[in-house]
Amino acid sequence: MNPYKIEGPAIISFSGGRTSGFMLRQILDAHDGKLPDDVIVCFQNTGLEHPMTYEFVKEVEDNWQVPVLWLEMTVEQKGDKTKYGYTVTNYEKASRKGEPFKELIKKRNYLPNPVARFCTTEMKVFTVRRYVEEELGWDEWDTCVGLRADEPWRVASLKKDNRKDNPISPLHQAGHTVQDVMNFWKSSDFDLRLPGGDNTFGNCVGCFLKGRDKLQRIMENNPEHFRWWIDMEKMIGGTFRSDRPSYDQMFTEITVQGKLFDDRYPTESMPCMCHD
């Protein structure tokens, strides 16, 4: 059976990256270009994506004539109770200054970190779950995530228990790798135009899970991408990671001293629930 022939109810998780975009195209082709009514494409915005990510999502909508549901997490305080919710937005109105993420940090009053990654859980996983339950009334559904055949460790980490939003990885099932993804976009009429030509600037541009090499490339290209992260650490009075300098220190080192890290600090990026 074609793993891209998705039976609803299902959510296609489109991160705004090449891999999940490739997955979406394969699913569309498996359905002769039109998705079933109960298969919905969703992009959950944190407000910290690279500007080209927003352009890419819009191009996918326009070029492939597929509706994309743009969602953002909301936080509302009613008395002593906090209500996490969602708002439906679009390309024109989507947050681009980290507003949803800032509201989440203000409410929690501490920063996400490699151990407590509540940013992805709240802004992506729970946000679409709330929409599906409240707007669509689904009790159970599949969530298509863009994990490839060359990412077995990430596929293995998917929770296959009784989650109502059961994650599935059609790319992995189909045997598609990063090379298949890149070959597809090389022959496409449009592409994700991130700086450097790879996914260094993908997802939240300054994400604390990115390794030092990626952060250095980003800072050298445009240090202003880190202003939001600096402001959040100052607002809370802490850091996103305890095993390396603060964003302010990193910003100073690369802009003033011309050197980001030395060998004392970890270089590898850490895995996250976010995907390309």
C-alpha positions in Angstrom: 0.0 0.0 0.0 1.2 3.5 -0.8 2.3 5.1 2.5 1.3 8.5 1.1 -2.3 7.4 0.6 -3.5 8.9 3.9 -6.9 8.0 5.2 -8.5 10.6 7.4 -9.0 11.9 9.9 -5.4 13.2 9.7 -3.2 16.2 10.1 -0.3 16.8 7.8 2.3 18.6 9.9 4.0 21.1 7.6 6.9 22.9 9.4 7.7 25.1 6.4 10.8 23.1 5.6 11.8 21.1 2.5 11.3 17.6 4.0 7.7 18.2 5.2 7.0 20.1 2.0 8.3 17.0 0.0 6.0 14.8 2.1 3.1 17.0 1.4 3.7 16.8 -2.4 3.9 13.0 -2.2 0.6 12.9 -0.3 -1.0 15.2 -2.8 0.1 13.1 -5.7 -1.2 10.0 -4.0 -4.6 11.7 -3.9 -4.4 13.0 -7.5 -3.7 16.5 -6.3 -6.7 17.0 -3.9 -6.7 16.0 -0.3 -9.7 14.3 1.3 -11.9 16.7 3.3 -10.7 15.1 6.6 -7.0 15.4 5.8 -5.7 18.9 6.8 -2.4 20.6 6.3 -1.3 22.6 9.3 1.6 25.1 9.9 2.0 26.1 13.6 3.8 29.4 13.8 6.1 30.4 16.7 6.8 33.8 15.3 10.5 33.1 15.1 10.8 31.4 11.7 13.0 32.8 9.1 11.2 35.2 6.8 11.8 32.9 3.9 9.9 30.1 5.7 6.7 32.2 5.6 7.3 32.9 1.9 7.8 29.2 1.3 4.5 28.2 3.0 2.7 30.8 1.0 4.3 29.5 -2.2 3.2 26.0 -1.4 -0.3 27.2 -0.9 -0.3 29.1 -4.2 1.6 26.8 -6.5 0.0 23.6 -5.3 -3.5 25.0 -4.7 -3.6 23.4 -1.3 -5.1 25.1 1.8 -2.7 25.4 4.7 -4.2 26.0 8.2 -2.0 28.6 9.9 -2.2 28.3 13.7 -0.6 30.2 16.6 -0.8 29.5 20.3 -2.6 32.0 22.6 -2.5 32.5 26.3 -5.4 34.0 28.2 -5.6 34.7 31.9 -9.0 34.5 33.6 -8.7 35.2 37.2 -6.3 32.7 38.7 -6.8 30.3 35.7 -4.7 30.2 32.6 -6.3 29.1 29.3 -4.0 28.0 26.5 -5.7 28.3 23.1 -5.1 29.0 19.5 -5.9 31.5 16.8 -6.2 30.9 13.1 -4.0 33.3 11.1 -2.5 33.5 7.6 0.5 34.7 5.7 -0.3 38.4 6.0 -1.3 38.4 9.7 1.1 35.8 11.1 3.4 36.8 14.0 6.9 37.5 13.0 8.5 38.9 16.2 8.2 35.9 18.4 5.0 37.0 20.0 3.5 33.6 20.8 6.7 32.3 22.2 7.2 35.4 24.4 3.7 35.1 25.8 4.4 31.4 26.7 7.7 32.3 28.5 6.1 35.2 30.4 3.3 32.8 31.6 5.7 30.0 32.6 8.2 32.5 34.1 11.1 30.4 33.1 12.9 29.5 29.9 12.5 26.2 28.0 15.7 24.2 27.9 17.1 20.9 26.6 15.3 19.0 29.4 12.0 20.9 29.5 11.1 21.6 25.9 7.7 23.0 26.5 8.0 25.4 23.6 7.4 22.7 21.0 4.9 20.9 23.1 2.7 23.9 23.7 3.1 25.9 20.5 3.0 23.1 18.1 1.7 19.7 19.4 -0.9 21.1 21.9 -2.0 24.0 19.7 -3.1 21.9 16.8 -4.6 19.3 19.2 -6.8 22.0 20.7 -7.9 23.2 17.3 -8.7 19.6 16.2 -10.7 18.8 19.3 -12.6 22.1 19.5 -13.2 23.0 15.9 -13.3 19.5 14.2 -14.5 17.4 17.1 -12.2 14.5 16.3 -11.5 12.0 19.0 -8.5 10.3 17.3 -6.5 11.1 14.2 -3.1 10.5 12.6 -0.5 13.2 12.4 1.9 12.9 9.4 5.4 14.1 10.4 8.3 14.6 8.0 10.8 12.1 9.4 12.8 10.4 6.7 14.2 6.8 6.2 17.7 8.2 7.1 16.4 9.4 10.5 15.6 6.0 12.2 16.5 7.4 15.6 13.9 10.1 15.4 11.3 7.7 14.1 12.0 5.3 16.9 11.4 8.1 19.4 7.8 8.7 18.2 5.4 7.7 20.9 3.3 4.9 19.5 1.1 4.5 22.6 -2.5 5.5 22.8 -2.0 9.2 21.8 -5.1 10.5 20.2 -2.9 12.3 17.6 -1.1 9.2 16.5 2.2 10.2 14.7 3.0 8.5 11.5 6.0 8.9 9.2 5.1 8.1 5.6 8.6 9.3 4.3 10.2 6.6 6.5 7.8 4.0 5.4 8.4 4.9 1.7 12.2 4.8 2.1 12.8 8.4 1.1 16.0 10.0 2.3 17.4 13.6 2.4 18.8 13.0 -1.1 15.4 12.3 -2.5 14.1 15.5 -0.9 17.0 17.7 -2.3 16.6 16.2 -5.8 12.9 17.0 -5.7 13.5 20.7 -4.9 16.3 21.0 -7.4 13.8 20.2 -10.1 11.0 22.3 -8.6 9.8 25.7 -10.0 10.2 27.1 -6.5 12.2 26.3 -3.3 12.8 27.3 0.2 15.3 30.2 -0.1 17.1 30.0 3.3 20.6 31.5 3.5 23.3 29.0 2.9 21.1 26.6 1.0 20.6 24.2 3.9 18.4 24.0 7.0 20.7 26.0 9.4 18.2 28.8 9.5 15.2 26.4 9.6 12.5 26.3 12.3 13.1 28.8 15.1 16.2 30.6 13.7 18.1 30.9 17.0 16.8 27.7 18.6 18.8 26.8 21.8 19.0 23.2 20.5 21.2 24.2 17.6 24.9 23.4 17.8 27.6 26.0 18.0 28.5 25.6 14.3 25.0 26.5 13.2 24.7 29.3 15.6 28.0 30.8 14.5 26.9 30.7 10.8 23.6 32.4 11.8 25.4 35.1 13.8 27.9 35.8 11.1 25.1 36.1 8.5 22.7 38.3 10.7 23.4 38.7 14.4 20.1 40.5 14.8 18.4 37.1 14.7 19.5 36.7 18.3 18.1 39.9 19.7 14.9 38.2 20.7 16.7 35.4 22.5 18.9 37.9 24.3 15.8 39.8 25.5 14.1 36.7 26.8 17.1 35.7 28.9 17.3 39.2 30.3 13.5 39.2 31.0 13.7 36.0 33.0 17.1 36.4 34.4 18.3 33.0 33.2 19.6 31.2 30.2 18.2 28.7 27.7 21.2 26.4 28.3 23.5 26.0 31.3 26.3 24.3 29.3 27.3 27.3 27.2 27.4 31.1 27.3 24.3 33.2 27.2 23.0 34.6 23.9 24.2 38.0 24.9 27.7 36.7 25.5 27.6 34.8 22.2 26.4 37.9 20.4 29.3 40.0 21.9 31.8 37.4 21.0 30.9 37.1 17.4 30.2 40.8 16.7 33.1 42.3 18.8 35.6 39.5 19.2 35.0 37.6 16.0 35.0 34.2 17.8 31.9 32.4 19.0 33.0 29.5 21.1 36.0 27.5 22.1 36.3 23.8 22.4 34.8 23.7 25.9 31.3 24.0 24.6 29.1 21.4 22.8 29.2 21.6 19.0 26.4 19.2 18.0 22.8 20.2 17.6 20.3 18.4 19.8 17.2 16.6 18.4 13.9 18.2 18.8 10.2 17.4 18.0 10.3 20.2 15.4 11.3 18.9 12.0 12.3 20.2 8.6 
